[in-house]
Amino acid sequence: MDFQSWIEGIDGLASLYSFDIMPDGSFSEIRLMAVNQQNVGMLHMNPEAPEFYPGIPYRNFWMDLNFESFVYKCASTKQPLYSYVNARGVWLKGFYIPISDMGNTSGDTGDSEEKIRTVYCLYIITYSDVVETDSISQKSSEVAKEIMDLSVKLHEKPDFYQAMAAAAHEIKEFCGADICSIYIVDKNDKTCEFINENGVNSDILNALAEGMNRSPFEMAMEWEKDLALSDCLLLDDLGVIKERDPEWYRSLLGNGINNIILYAVRYNQLIVGYIWAANFDTSKMMLIKETLELTTFLIAAVIANHQLVSRLELKSTIDGLTQVYNRNSMDERVNRIASGEDKLPSSIGIIYADLNGLKTVNDMKGHDAGDKLLFRAAALLKITFEDYEIYRAGGDEFVIICQDITEDDIRQHISQLKKMADNTSNVSFAIGYAYCTGEFDIDSVLQQADEAMYQDKQEYYKEHPKQDSRR
């Protein structure tokens, strides 16, 4: 039969697939029989694919296990199927239509010809950049209920992590899985978080990564490769994982995992997380896929919003160059102490550390050199005062607030800082501190520390007059 002439009569992005049903009920690989001119671009998705011919194995062009499952089910059961998914940045509407009487192309003769049956599936697809609410409403009542329940879980909790934990629990119950988590990925910071029904669990995150000799972020990047351009893996056995990612396969076996769900959570085509579930109810695979196709869209929006807000909060409190708290954050902290909003500690030490010679470096060597000097100075402060609050109060001025500390400890920390600065090129601090126990006025303590720092700076300029930019 001339498949190409036949499919050109189909309006829309259309392709025709076939496979054989063997005497034992198993299926052959899927073959691509024809693609109409409107959809011919799919033949060029894989630049390494051979030239098309009717009956070429489908996997020469693409490999999407979930798409294959739909084709197998549609053609073998003669049941039309419909999917509406958010994939690779667009909304895909797919129609799977069983086609009969296309002629026998199995190539078998004799008795085997009666037992081997060749079946066909016509796939027609449309896509759009925006979601169509009418298409979502066409989901089954069971899927619609699950999506609604998950949406409620995501928004009834005021805390982001509580909402993610509730969502993980909801997905775990729906999938009939032994374990389920939402694995959050922030590609900007190259960080990941593992959230299951009990909340954030860094121990599990680190154990998973160490089991594969990867960092948590490296693990997320490998999962993206394992998807092989698909949006999900719903596997009733681990054969595909064994082939694509042997390290992950060994880790799964070692933890008693028999089957796996890995669903990419994308926002504007960028992966922001994964739904990860194991030992799920394989009898619900098609229902699970249909449900997760849309729930990932809801979860992606919540994750992306959280990451945006977190970055905005970070910018408002952290100094971009030195990565210590900024002046705005310091003022808010002092105001909370002064107003009584923050409980007064039993003791407090405030240290002013002013970087000597910054203006001279900026004038003589340029601001890039000055920025590097500030970065080195902040690094020494973070090493010395890692357990306390470090603020960049101004251009070359840092303030450290130390709660519940002894005065001897403050002096030891200052001594350590000066020794480290002496061994670091061009870094020198003028340092002053004030220490109080019991009741105190935070503004007065700050002023005392500032005055002490100023006296130390005067001594420095006496010894290094060329560094005094005031001259």
Buried (B, 14 or more C-beta within 10 A) or exposed (E): EEBBEBBBEBEEBBBBBBBBBBEEEEBBEBBBBBBBEBBEEBBEEBEEBEEBEBEBEBBBBBBBBBBBBBBBBBBBEEEEBBBBBBBEEEBBBBBBBBBEEBEEBBEBEEEEEEEBBBBBBBBBBBBEEEEEEEBBEEBEEEBBEBBEBBBEBBEEBEEBBBBBBBBBBBBBEBBBBBBBBBBBBBBEEEEBBBBBBEBBBEEBBEEBBEBBEBBBBBBBBBBBEBBEEBBBBBBEEBEBBBEBBEBBBBBBEEEEBBBBBBBBBBBEEEBBBBBBBBBBEBEBBBBBBBBBBBBBBBBBBBBBEBBEEBEEEEEEBBBEBBBBBBBEBBEBBBEEBEEEEBEBBEBBBBBBBBBBBBBBBBEEEEEEBBBBBBEBBBBBBBEBBEEBBBBBBEEBBBBBBBBEBEEEBBEEBBEBBBEBBEEBEBBBBBBBBBBBEEEBEBEEBBEBBBEBBEEBBEEBBEEEEEBBEEE
